Amino acid sequence: TCGADAGVPNVREVQRPSEVAALENRYRDALARADAHGARQETEEFIHTLGRSSAVVNCDLQFLKDFVTRPNLLYGNYHRGIQAGIRKAAEGEWDRDRSIVDATMFASYADKITMAALSMTDTGLTSYGPYSMKLRDVAVAKRASLLEENSYSFVQHHKLSIGIPIPAGYRSTWAERAKLAVAKMADFIEVGMNEVNFQNLLLVDTGNRATDSFIEVHIFGTFDREAIDTVSGPKLQKRSRDTAIWGVVKEKLTALKRSYHEL
């Protein structure tokens, strides 16, 4: 009635008291297990490092070039691309399954969710493209929620369907992402681990979407090139069309005062 901003729906969902309490319980249980196997110090270091984690989106080089050189271009998810008529739907079963999973997780606003991976470095999941765009915190902090794993896998693992609610405690706000990560990974944190080990736990990039392992970031709405913090991509060995395109990307990122890394 008053028209006040109530916040985005995915964040409101994970702020429900039942969700917050369930995540807190899982987090505290995880810390107790870390104490039990002598890795509490490493777990605390893991939590500290997670404070620097970011949302990362991967893409191919041609899209990256268009995205950074066209100020009015917005990043669109799978559903919006199909609705706008700028991409084809995936092959039958994948398209159907993707639509079912997204409807299960996000209901009527599924077409407004942009997905990213949580990472402690500048790189994300190469199965979605060899070039990583690390997003600025200001672009995601107020409108992002997180899920313990890939939403497709999550729906399968928890056998979600009509009448079965999403189990509480497996999602978080951006500010509470460390609790979610600890709840998921505390049993795998060992004595002597460092930041490199922590990243390898947080994000397992196999180059295959079926075997990647990561925490999924759900961003409500879209974003433009101003959301980019850093771009990372492979170092091209031969002079080619791709070398020229990558050169254009680097030139534009420099003009935008954004950093880039060649891996």
Backbone bond lengths (Angstrom), bond angles and torsions (degrees), N, CA, C in turn:
res aa  C-N    CA-C-N  psi(-1)  N-CA   C-N-CA  omega(-1)  CA-C   N-CA-C  phi
1 T - - - 1.461 - - 1.516 111.55 -
2 C 1.337 116.79 -42.57 1.464 120.14 -176.11 1.522 112.73 -82.32
3 G 1.334 116.75 -16.50 1.453 119.72 178.80 1.514 114.23 77.50
4 A 1.337 118.12 11.70 1.469 120.89 179.02 1.522 110.18 -70.42
5 D 1.313 116.14 148.29 1.460 121.87 179.55 1.523 109.89 -70.59
6 A 1.323 116.92 118.03 1.469 121.63 -179.04 1.517 112.28 -94.35
7 G 1.340 117.26 -0.29 1.462 119.86 -176.80 1.508 111.77 90.85
8 V 1.303 116.87 167.35 1.458 121.18 -176.16 1.526 110.46 -79.65
9 P 1.342 118.03 150.39 1.466 120.85 -170.67 1.522 115.28 -65.03
10 N 1.327 118.38 -36.69 1.463 118.76 -179.43 1.525 111.86 -65.99
11 V 1.326 116.74 -35.81 1.469 120.02 177.64 1.521 110.34 -73.02
12 R 1.329 117.45 -40.95 1.466 120.22 177.94 1.532 111.00 -58.43
13 E 1.323 116.30 -39.12 1.469 119.81 -179.44 1.521 111.70 -61.15
14 V 1.318 117.26 -44.15 1.467 119.07 -175.76 1.522 111.88 -81.53
15 Q 1.335 116.80 -5.47 1.459 120.47 175.06 1.526 112.64 -93.67
16 R 1.310 116.98 1.81 1.467 119.86 177.17 1.533 108.96 -61.26
17 P 1.344 117.82 142.86 1.474 119.96 -178.93 1.525 113.89 -53.65
18 S 1.330 117.55 -38.20 1.466 120.17 -179.75 1.531 111.57 -65.42
19 E 1.337 116.51 -38.50 1.464 120.75 178.29 1.531 110.90 -67.60
20 V 1.330 115.87 -46.39 1.457 120.90 -178.36 1.530 110.59 -61.75
21 A 1.329 116.78 -44.89 1.464 121.13 -178.72 1.528 111.39 -65.56
22 A 1.332 116.65 -41.51 1.463 119.89 -178.83 1.530 111.00 -66.18
23 L 1.330 117.39 -40.85 1.459 120.11 177.57 1.526 110.38 -65.47
24 E 1.325 117.53 -41.94 1.465 120.94 178.79 1.529 110.86 -59.90
25 N 1.315 117.54 -41.34 1.463 121.25 178.34 1.527 111.31 -64.28
26 R 1.313 116.98 -43.58 1.462 120.29 178.70 1.530 110.54 -64.31
27 Y 1.312 116.29 -39.98 1.468 121.96 179.03 1.525 111.12 -63.02
28 R 1.320 117.46 -47.64 1.459 120.96 -179.22 1.527 111.14 -65.53
29 D 1.322 116.94 -39.41 1.470 120.23 176.13 1.523 110.81 -62.09
30 A 1.330 116.51 -38.91 1.466 120.96 179.57 1.526 110.72 -65.67
31 L 1.328 117.38 -41.46 1.466 120.56 177.66 1.527 110.83 -63.24
32 A 1.317 117.24 -38.66 1.462 120.89 178.29 1.526 110.69 -63.74
33 R 1.310 116.60 -39.49 1.467 119.45 177.97 1.529 110.92 -68.25
34 A 1.340 116.46 -35.73 1.466 119.93 176.84 1.522 110.06 -63.29
35 D 1.326 117.17 -40.95 1.467 121.29 175.30 1.525 110.30 -59.36
36 A 1.321 115.12 -44.14 1.462 120.36 -175.16 1.519 112.52 -63.10
37 H 1.330 118.25 -35.24 1.464 118.15 179.83 1.526 112.68 -103.78
38 G 1.334 116.14 18.14 1.461 121.29 168.61 1.510 116.01 76.17
39 A 1.334 117.78 20.04 1.466 120.34 -176.36 1.522 111.41 -115.79
40 R 1.333 117.45 28.97 1.467 119.45 -178.93 1.534 111.10 -64.83
41 Q 1.337 117.75 -40.77 1.461 119.73 -179.46 1.521 111.00 -62.04
42 E 1.331 116.48 -45.39 1.466 120.07 178.79 1.524 111.19 -64.51
43 T 1.328 116.87 -35.31 1.461 120.25 177.96 1.519 110.81 -65.54
44 E 1.335 117.06 -39.55 1.463 120.81 176.74 1.533 110.50 -64.53
45 E 1.318 116.76 -37.95 1.466 120.58 177.18 1.532 110.33 -66.64
46 F 1.312 116.07 -37.97 1.469 121.71 176.04 1.524 109.97 -59.88
47 I 1.325 116.90 -45.75 1.461 121.93 178.88 1.529 110.33 -60.93
48 H 1.328 116.41 -44.39 1.463 120.46 179.94 1.529 111.17 -61.65
49 T 1.317 116.42 -43.05 1.461 120.91 -179.15 1.525 111.29 -66.09
50 L 1.319 116.76 -34.32 1.461 120.67 179.85 1.522 112.54 -63.06
51 G 1.314 116.74 -21.28 1.454 119.62 176.28 1.512 112.94 -62.90
52 R 1.333 116.56 -19.33 1.467 121.26 178.55 1.531 111.94 -101.78
53 S 1.302 117.44 8.20 1.471 119.91 -178.42 1.522 110.72 -73.80
54 S 1.317 114.67 156.12 1.466 121.20 -175.51 1.521 110.54 -136.85
55 A 1.326 114.81 163.98 1.457 121.43 171.89 1.526 108.30 -87.60
56 V 1.333 116.68 130.27 1.458 121.58 -177.60 1.521 109.73 -125.88
57 V 1.326 115.35 132.78 1.467 122.56 178.10 1.521 108.21 -116.81
58 N 1.318 116.97 133.44 1.465 120.96 178.96 1.523 111.86 -105.81
59 C 1.322 114.99 151.81 1.461 120.42 -177.88 1.521 109.03 -156.84
60 D 1.331 116.29 176.13 1.454 119.79 176.09 1.531 109.96 -90.47
61 L 1.314 116.31 171.09 1.464 121.28 -172.77 1.525 112.34 -67.37
62 Q 1.321 117.89 -40.37 1.457 120.11 -178.06 1.534 111.14 -63.70
63 F 1.346 115.67 -43.40 1.465 118.09 177.50 1.524 110.48 -63.79
64 L 1.323 116.90 -41.68 1.464 120.88 -179.71 1.520 110.71 -58.71
65 K 1.333 116.55 -43.78 1.465 120.15 179.48 1.522 111.41 -61.72
66 D 1.328 116.05 -45.56 1.467 119.42 178.32 1.525 110.84 -62.47
67 F 1.309 116.30 -41.02 1.457 121.15 -174.78 1.525 111.94 -65.86
68 V 1.318 117.13 -44.01 1.469 118.85 -175.79 1.526 112.58 -81.90
69 T 1.342 117.94 -19.33 1.464 119.59 -177.62 1.523 112.89 -97.44
70 R 1.341 117.45 -10.32 1.469 120.25 -178.62 1.528 109.36 -115.85
71 P 1.319 118.18 102.87 1.469 120.99 -173.39 1.513 114.80 -62.73
72 N 1.327 118.45 -22.39 1.458 120.81 -178.07 1.531 113.64 -94.86
73 L 1.333 116.29 -0.95 1.463 119.58 -178.12 1.524 110.01 -78.77
74 L 1.324 116.06 132.75 1.467 122.20 178.30 1.518 109.98 -109.74
75 Y 1.314 115.91 144.48 1.460 121.10 176.25 1.526 108.18 -73.48
76 G 1.314 117.46 126.46 1.460 121.25 -178.37 1.514 112.20 -117.45
77 N 1.325 116.55 146.50 1.461 119.09 178.29 1.533 110.64 -83.59
78 Y 1.313 115.36 -179.28 1.472 122.59 -176.94 1.529 111.52 -54.73
79 H 1.315 117.13 -48.73 1.469 120.99 -175.29 1.526 111.82 -66.06
80 R 1.322 116.37 -42.44 1.462 119.06 -179.19 1.519 111.53 -67.13
81 G 1.328 116.65 -33.92 1.459 119.81 177.78 1.518 111.52 -62.84
82 I 1.337 116.33 -40.87 1.459 120.77 178.75 1.527 110.65 -69.52
83 Q 1.335 116.58 -44.80 1.465 120.76 -179.71 1.525 111.92 -60.88
84 A 1.340 115.77 -35.96 1.461 119.96 -178.58 1.525 112.28 -81.34
85 G 1.322 116.53 -8.57 1.455 120.43 179.69 1.514 114.14 73.66
86 I 1.347 116.61 25.86 1.467 119.63 -179.04 1.513 112.41 -107.58
87 R 1.337 117.31 0.33 1.453 120.48 173.02 1.524 109.11 -150.80
88 K 1.321 115.74 157.55 1.452 121.22 176.96 1.524 110.02 -83.49
89 A 1.328 115.39 153.63 1.463 119.60 171.82 1.520 108.28 -70.15
90 A 1.321 116.00 153.83 1.457 120.61 176.55 1.528 109.73 -67.89
91 E 1.325 115.90 170.06 1.460 120.18 178.87 1.528 110.01 -58.83
92 G 1.322 116.59 149.43 1.458 126.11 -172.04 1.512 119.37 -26.51
93 E 1.337 117.45 -68.56 1.453 120.44 -173.38 1.517 111.79 -65.26
94 W 1.343 117.89 -41.32 1.464 119.83 -178.19 1.523 109.81 -64.37
95 D 1.312 116.79 -42.03 1.465 120.65 179.80 1.525 110.38 -62.60
96 R 1.316 117.00 -44.82 1.460 120.84 179.41 1.528 110.98 -63.62
97 D 1.338 116.52 -47.52 1.464 120.39 -178.54 1.524 111.33 -63.17
98 R 1.345 116.55 -41.99 1.463 119.94 179.52 1.533 110.36 -61.09
99 S 1.320 116.12 -41.99 1.462 120.21 -179.88 1.524 111.20 -66.27
100 I 1.338 117.31 -39.61 1.464 121.01 179.42 1.529 110.56 -66.39
101 V 1.319 116.78 -44.97 1.470 120.83 -179.77 1.523 110.67 -61.32
102 D 1.320 116.19 -47.31 1.465 119.37 -177.49 1.533 111.37 -66.12
103 A 1.320 117.21 -37.91 1.464 119.89 177.24 1.522 110.66 -66.44
104 T 1.325 117.15 -36.78 1.465 121.42 178.43 1.516 111.48 -64.78
105 M 1.323 116.66 -41.30 1.460 120.97 -175.76 1.527 113.16 -83.53
106 F 1.336 116.98 -33.90 1.465 119.65 -169.55 1.524 115.14 -126.57
107 A 1.308 116.73 -3.92 1.474 121.07 177.34 1.531 111.08 54.05
108 S 1.338 117.28 -129.53 1.459 121.42 -170.10 1.522 114.27 -71.29
109 Y 1.333 118.31 -14.37 1.462 119.27 -178.86 1.530 112.96 -105.35
110 A 1.333 116.87 19.72 1.465 120.84 -178.57 1.525 112.30 -57.23
111 D 1.335 116.86 -34.65 1.465 119.36 -177.38 1.529 112.58 -74.92
112 K 1.326 116.63 -4.45 1.465 120.21 -179.74 1.526 113.04 -104.31
113 I 1.325 117.44 3.23 1.460 121.07 -177.62 1.524 110.91 -97.85
114 T 1.324 115.04 122.42 1.462 122.15 173.91 1.525 108.07 -102.29
115 M 1.319 116.86 132.67 1.458 120.24 -174.13 1.524 111.77 -104.25
116 A 1.328 114.60 144.62 1.455 122.41 177.55 1.522 107.49 -142.42
117 A 1.316 116.49 174.98 1.461 122.20 176.77 1.523 109.25 -114.59
118 L 1.326 116.30 144.55 1.462 120.86 177.00 1.519 108.79 -83.24
119 S 1.328 116.29 129.91 1.461 120.95 -176.05 1.520 110.40 -142.40
120 M 1.329 116.21 147.21 1.461 121.55 175.33 1.529 111.64 -91.42
121 T 1.320 116.68 -5.13 1.458 121.30 179.78 1.523 108.75 -120.56
122 D 1.321 116.65 -168.13 1.463 121.30 179.47 1.524 112.44 -86.64
123 T 1.321 117.23 -1.37 1.463 120.17 -173.12 1.515 111.86 -111.36
124 G 1.344 115.06 153.28 1.450 121.68 -179.56 1.513 111.98 -123.11
125 L 1.333 116.46 -134.14 1.460 122.85 -174.18 1.524 110.94 -102.22
126 T 1.322 116.79 111.92 1.460 120.98 -176.40 1.530 112.61 -70.27
127 S 1.328 118.02 -13.60 1.467 119.90 176.54 1.527 110.96 -66.82
128 Y 1.332 117.19 -15.94 1.461 121.90 177.67 1.535 111.37 -101.53
129 G 1.317 117.21 1.52 1.454 121.86 -179.73 1.518 110.34 139.10
130 P 1.333 118.36 148.93 1.465 121.23 -174.61 1.522 114.91 -77.26
131 Y 1.325 117.98 -10.03 1.464 121.04 -177.05 1.529 110.19 -109.36
132 S 1.335 115.31 129.62 1.459 122.06 -176.12 1.520 110.40 -105.56
133 M 1.322 115.67 132.38 1.463 121.39 172.94 1.526 107.87 -110.99
134 K 1.329 116.64 106.97 1.463 120.09 174.40 1.516 107.97 -81.09
135 L 1.325 116.27 128.47 1.459 121.14 -174.92 1.530 111.31 -93.71
136 R 1.313 115.08 147.82 1.458 121.07 177.48 1.528 109.88 -68.78
137 D 1.323 116.29 144.48 1.464 120.23 178.86 1.521 112.05 -56.22
138 V 1.328 116.37 -39.90 1.463 119.75 -176.70 1.534 111.33 -62.16
139 A 1.321 116.61 -22.60 1.463 120.48 -178.56 1.526 112.73 -80.46
140 V 1.331 117.55 -17.05 1.471 119.60 -173.60 1.526 114.42 -127.52
141 A 1.316 118.76 -21.77 1.467 121.28 -166.71 1.522 113.88 -56.22
142 K 1.327 118.04 -39.58 1.462 120.45 -175.13 1.522 113.44 -90.69
143 R 1.308 117.85 -8.78 1.468 118.56 -174.66 1.524 113.31 -130.30
144 A 1.337 116.76 13.99 1.462 120.03 -178.67 1.525 111.32 -111.85
145 S 1.313 115.53 139.15 1.462 122.68 168.11 1.522 106.43 -120.84
146 L 1.319 116.77 165.15 1.454 120.55 -176.33 1.522 110.57 -129.95
147 L 1.316 115.22 147.66 1.459 122.90 178.11 1.520 108.58 -121.98
148 E 1.322 116.71 142.42 1.451 121.84 -172.63 1.532 114.21 -57.05
149 E 1.296 117.50 -28.04 1.459 120.84 -179.70 1.520 109.78 -149.25
150 N 1.302 115.80 179.37 1.456 121.65 174.44 1.529 109.50 -52.18
151 S 1.325 117.29 132.30 1.462 120.48 -174.51 1.526 112.23 -61.97
152 Y 1.315 117.36 -33.49 1.466 121.17 177.86 1.529 109.64 -61.36
153 S 1.351 115.59 -48.23 1.468 120.34 179.25 1.524 111.01 -65.93
154 F 1.335 116.07 -38.20 1.459 120.65 -178.14 1.521 111.33 -61.32
155 V 1.312 116.73 -45.23 1.466 120.89 179.04 1.526 110.68 -61.92
156 Q 1.329 116.45 -39.99 1.462 120.28 178.09 1.520 111.90 -67.12
157 H 1.349 116.62 -48.33 1.471 120.67 -176.07 1.520 112.69 -62.23
158 H 1.333 116.11 -35.30 1.462 119.95 -177.75 1.523 112.87 -98.97
159 K 1.347 115.76 6.33 1.464 121.89 175.62 1.535 111.65 50.35
160 L 1.331 115.24 49.05 1.453 120.09 -178.07 1.524 110.85 -78.05
161 S 1.308 115.11 138.58 1.471 121.57 176.71 1.521 107.62 -159.59
162 I 1.311 116.75 -170.87 1.465 121.36 -178.93 1.534 109.90 -57.43
163 G 1.321 116.69 127.81 1.460 121.08 177.02 1.516 114.44 89.43
164 I 1.330 117.06 -7.96 1.470 120.29 179.04 1.526 108.01 -106.71
165 P 1.325 118.48 113.44 1.471 120.75 -176.51 1.526 112.07 -72.97
166 I 1.307 115.87 156.70 1.458 120.71 174.23 1.522 108.02 -65.69
167 P 1.341 118.33 125.92 1.468 119.33 -178.19 1.525 111.18 -64.39
168 A 1.327 115.73 141.43 1.463 121.14 -177.87 1.522 111.19 -78.07
169 G 1.340 115.70 149.89 1.453 121.48 173.42 1.511 115.56 99.53
170 Y 1.336 117.28 0.26 1.458 120.96 -178.53 1.529 112.30 -109.05
171 R 1.346 115.94 8.41 1.450 121.38 178.20 1.530 109.25 -131.26
172 S 1.319 115.64 160.63 1.467 118.99 179.75 1.520 110.43 -152.59
173 T 1.319 115.19 167.22 1.457 121.07 168.11 1.522 108.50 -78.74
174 W 1.326 116.31 171.46 1.462 120.81 176.46 1.533 110.60 -60.81
175 A 1.312 116.96 -42.04 1.463 120.90 -177.22 1.524 112.58 -65.28
176 E 1.332 117.34 -26.81 1.465 121.08 -177.17 1.526 112.62 -102.89
177 R 1.321 117.15 18.97 1.466 119.50 -175.46 1.524 113.12 -62.30
178 A 1.337 118.15 -29.17 1.461 120.05 178.99 1.528 111.15 -64.95
179 K 1.322 116.87 -37.81 1.466 119.74 178.93 1.532 110.73 -63.72
180 L 1.324 115.70 -41.06 1.461 119.73 179.40 1.524 110.73 -64.13
181 A 1.323 115.99 -43.45 1.469 120.09 -179.45 1.525 111.71 -64.61
182 V 1.325 116.92 -41.29 1.468 120.23 178.70 1.523 110.67 -66.39
183 A 1.320 116.90 -41.98 1.456 120.42 178.67 1.529 111.06 -58.75
184 K 1.314 116.24 -35.34 1.467 121.05 -179.37 1.528 112.27 -79.32
185 M 1.330 117.78 -38.91 1.463 120.24 -164.27 1.518 116.66 -116.92
186 A 1.320 118.35 0.56 1.467 119.96 -175.37 1.520 112.84 -56.32
187 D 1.319 117.33 -35.01 1.462 119.93 -178.43 1.525 113.05 -69.27
188 F 1.328 116.77 -14.86 1.465 120.46 -177.78 1.527 112.81 -103.88
189 I 1.327 116.83 -2.59 1.466 120.96 178.30 1.519 108.45 -84.29
190 E 1.328 115.92 124.90 1.453 120.95 -174.95 1.521 111.72 -118.62
191 V 1.312 115.37 161.21 1.466 121.34 178.21 1.524 109.50 -58.77
192 G 1.346 116.12 133.92 1.462 120.87 177.21 1.508 114.99 92.26
193 M 1.318 118.05 -3.35 1.465 119.85 -179.77 1.525 110.76 -69.77
194 N 1.364 115.36 152.28 1.459 121.37 178.71 1.523 109.98 -128.30
195 E 1.333 117.07 -169.74 1.465 120.88 -174.96 1.522 113.20 -62.09
196 V 1.334 116.79 -35.38 1.466 119.43 178.19 1.522 109.70 -63.43
197 N 1.322 116.21 -44.32 1.467 119.91 177.73 1.521 111.26 -62.56
198 F 1.321 116.35 -39.03 1.466 120.26 -178.85 1.528 111.08 -63.12
199 Q 1.337 116.93 -42.76 1.464 119.98 178.48 1.520 110.64 -63.29
200 N 1.326 116.37 -38.99 1.461 119.71 179.89 1.523 112.57 -67.84
201 L 1.331 116.32 -24.72 1.463 120.01 172.88 1.522 111.11 -77.49
202 L 1.325 115.01 -44.72 1.457 120.63 -174.27 1.514 112.27 -65.92
203 L 1.323 116.83 -42.16 1.460 121.03 -175.54 1.524 109.45 -136.02
204 V 1.312 115.44 113.98 1.461 121.80 177.53 1.523 107.77 -104.32
205 D 1.326 115.52 104.92 1.467 122.03 -177.32 1.517 109.11 -99.05
206 T 1.335 116.74 101.64 1.463 121.23 -177.97 1.522 112.34 -97.38
207 G 1.345 116.50 -9.07 1.458 119.75 -173.69 1.513 112.73 81.59
208 N 1.330 116.62 4.94 1.465 122.22 -178.77 1.524 107.87 -133.15
209 R 1.305 118.05 119.89 1.462 121.22 -176.13 1.524 112.33 -60.42
210 A 1.332 116.66 -27.56 1.470 119.92 -178.59 1.521 112.21 -71.99
211 T 1.326 117.55 -24.30 1.464 120.74 -175.74 1.532 113.44 -117.14
212 D 1.333 117.93 -4.29 1.468 119.62 173.36 1.528 109.56 -60.45
213 S 1.336 115.94 149.51 1.461 120.60 176.09 1.523 108.10 -134.58
214 F 1.339 116.76 127.62 1.460 119.25 -174.45 1.525 109.99 -166.86
215 I 1.314 115.87 169.20 1.461 121.91 170.49 1.523 107.37 -94.71
216 E 1.317 116.01 127.04 1.457 121.12 -174.23 1.531 109.85 -90.02
217 V 1.331 115.74 133.03 1.457 122.35 178.05 1.524 108.34 -102.37
218 H 1.318 116.34 129.09 1.467 122.21 180.00 1.524 108.92 -110.05
219 I 1.308 116.93 109.93 1.462 122.89 -177.63 1.521 108.49 -102.71
220 F 1.337 116.59 122.63 1.456 119.45 179.09 1.530 109.27 -76.81
221 G 1.316 115.55 124.67 1.458 120.09 -179.87 1.512 112.06 90.23
222 T 1.291 114.39 -168.54 1.455 120.48 -176.36 1.523 109.90 -115.45
223 F 1.319 117.07 -171.23 1.463 120.73 178.77 1.516 109.21 -156.68
224 D 1.335 116.10 160.15 1.460 121.02 177.20 1.525 109.86 -111.13
225 R 1.311 117.35 -170.62 1.455 121.57 -174.14 1.527 113.04 -64.77
226 E 1.340 117.25 -20.53 1.464 120.07 179.16 1.524 111.64 -66.47
227 A 1.324 117.12 -16.23 1.468 120.52 178.61 1.523 112.64 -76.65
228 I 1.319 117.02 -14.87 1.467 120.82 -176.02 1.524 111.13 -72.57
229 D 1.313 115.41 134.98 1.463 121.92 170.08 1.522 110.27 -100.16
230 T 1.329 115.72 -53.18 1.466 121.98 -175.96 1.516 109.74 -144.77
231 V 1.326 116.42 145.42 1.459 122.16 174.04 1.528 108.55 -116.70
232 S 1.327 116.28 136.23 1.462 121.67 176.72 1.518 109.12 -127.12
233 G 1.322 115.63 143.67 1.456 119.43 179.15 1.507 111.56 -160.84
234 P 1.321 116.97 169.19 1.466 120.93 -178.32 1.518 111.96 -68.40
235 K 1.311 115.81 145.37 1.462 120.79 175.25 1.518 108.43 -77.90
236 L 1.322 116.68 121.41 1.465 121.34 -176.70 1.519 109.66 -81.63
237 Q 1.326 115.88 130.40 1.460 120.96 -173.24 1.523 113.53 -87.26
238 K 1.312 117.06 -31.25 1.461 120.20 -175.51 1.527 110.52 -116.33
239 R 1.322 114.32 150.37 1.458 118.51 174.97 1.526 107.98 -72.51
240 S 1.312 115.35 126.60 1.457 120.82 -175.80 1.526 108.37 -158.73
241 R 1.308 115.14 -177.36 1.464 119.67 175.64 1.527 109.88 -60.14
242 D 1.336 116.62 -39.67 1.457 120.03 179.27 1.524 111.56 -63.75
243 T 1.318 116.89 -35.50 1.461 119.84 177.75 1.519 110.32 -61.70
244 A 1.322 116.27 -41.94 1.465 120.38 179.20 1.527 111.18 -66.25
245 I 1.325 116.56 -41.33 1.471 120.12 179.62 1.526 110.21 -64.44
246 W 1.328 116.46 -43.92 1.461 121.02 178.84 1.531 110.54 -62.45
247 G 1.313 116.12 -34.74 1.460 119.89 176.11 1.520 112.09 -63.19
248 V 1.337 116.42 -40.03 1.468 120.75 177.36 1.529 110.10 -64.21
249 V 1.337 116.07 -42.23 1.466 120.63 179.30 1.523 110.69 -60.89
250 K 1.322 116.92 -47.09 1.468 120.40 -178.54 1.527 111.11 -63.57
251 E 1.314 116.07 -39.70 1.473 120.09 179.16 1.528 110.87 -63.22
252 K 1.341 116.16 -43.70 1.461 119.80 -179.34 1.535 110.94 -68.85
253 L 1.322 117.62 -40.47 1.461 120.05 178.63 1.526 110.90 -62.34
254 T 1.308 116.59 -39.05 1.461 120.60 176.95 1.525 110.75 -62.57
255 A 1.328 116.43 -41.98 1.464 120.96 179.10 1.535 111.14 -65.31
256 L 1.333 115.81 -32.77 1.461 121.08 179.43 1.538 112.02 -83.72
257 K 1.332 116.29 -0.55 1.468 121.96 -177.33 1.531 111.11 62.01
258 R 1.311 115.38 41.59 1.457 122.45 174.81 1.526 108.64 -114.67
259 S 1.311 117.14 148.16 1.458 120.64 -177.22 1.529 110.84 -92.67
260 Y 1.313 114.84 162.22 1.468 121.29 175.76 1.514 109.28 -146.32
261 H 1.334 115.19 154.60 1.469 120.78 179.21 1.516 109.00 -134.32
262 E 1.310 115.41 141.17 1.461 121.40 172.77 1.515 108.17 -103.59
263 L 1.303 116.39 128.62 1.468 120.80 -173.52 1.519 111.87 -97.21
